Amino acid sequence: MKKKKVSKLANNWSVSGVWNDLLVAERKPAARAYIRASEIGSPFLDRYLKMKGKKYTNPYTARVLRVFDTGHIFEKDVVERIFKLLGLWISTQKELIIEKEGLLPVVGHHDPKVGGKIKYWQTMKRIKGRSVSPWMRVRVLTLMQILRKKYPNGLKKLITEIKTVNSMAFWAPRNQDSKTHFFKGYPHHKLQLWTYLQRGRENEGRLFYLSKDDLTLQETPVFKDDKELERLWINDVAEMTRIWKSKKEPPHEPYIVFNEDKQIFEFNWRIKRSNYFTYITGFNDIKVWEKKYYPELKVQNSKPCKKCNIIFQLQTLNKNQGYCGRCITALGIKKNGGENNNG
């Protein structure tokens, strides 16, 4: 009598290796004669090289690709799915081509177009499905109850753009609107959404920012008739068109730039994050590049005290209205502009 074979279960099993290899494939540059809406506002040299189909010298790392993948999950499987369960989703990823005389065409795919009236029983039926988790069900149910009460006639149709950011950027004071205390939104994101509004009937779009760390959501409106965005858009597309037609690489951005929020000079983060960092700078290592140009950065961040003329770093002087600590004490000036009571 033959013995039955007993399958041996693996005792020391692991999925991390397979899991970490499941990456979103990086889109390699391919020659094209159009501008992507998502590129408006980014460095011209990077865009020119991508449009020429030049191979990246600094492709995204596996970790960065996973960060992008995380953002995509939040966009599609959280925010967009909630709109769908509420019955507010209209369409997604519809290709739009904006053509203006004398300019390169601009091509993009918008995020969910949403709006309409929430129908109670249809939404209840959708969220009772097995594929809807308790976490999702509670949130959709709560949103439905509040939105139906607050907007009984429904929500006007809007084209949206969903972005995810880490909590440090999300909650940073410099990124909060002083009036609304909401996330201000980045200029290039607004230009991207403004692009999509040019082909739709909607006069308003909505930028949704989601914190990847705590799922807080804030929103920023973008209007089709925003003259400042129109000016920035035209200038950007016109300049990129000029560069493309000239068939000459534009100069790279400065290595060192002034940060208006911090009021100091710093290394240009757009250079550091460029897929062409090595091509632009000639360096393979960012830290080696920074070490090379640190003396220049230090000089630009140095300024004489308004009283004693001794050179100090801007970080110190900015705290004391342009004075060094010793002089501001001697002058009896408070940091807030008042006077000390030192006699």
Secondary structure, DSSP 4 states (H G I P E B T S, - for coil): -PPPPPPPPPSS---HHHHHH--PPP------SSEEGGGTTS-HHHHHHHHTTPPPSSPPPHHHHHHHHHHHHIIIIIIIHHHHHHT-EEE---EEEE--TTS--EEEE---EEEE---HHHHHHHHTSTTS-HHHHHHHHHHHHHHHHH-TT-EEEEEEEEEEE-HHHHH-GGGB-TTT-SB---HHHHHHHHHHHTTSS-SEEEEEEEETTT--EEEEEEETT-HHHHHHHHHHHHHHHHHHHHTSPPPPPPSEEEETTTTEEEE-HHHHT-TTHHHHHS-S-HHHHHHHHHHHHHHHTEEE-TTT--EEEHHHHHHTTT--HHHHHHTTB-TTS-B----
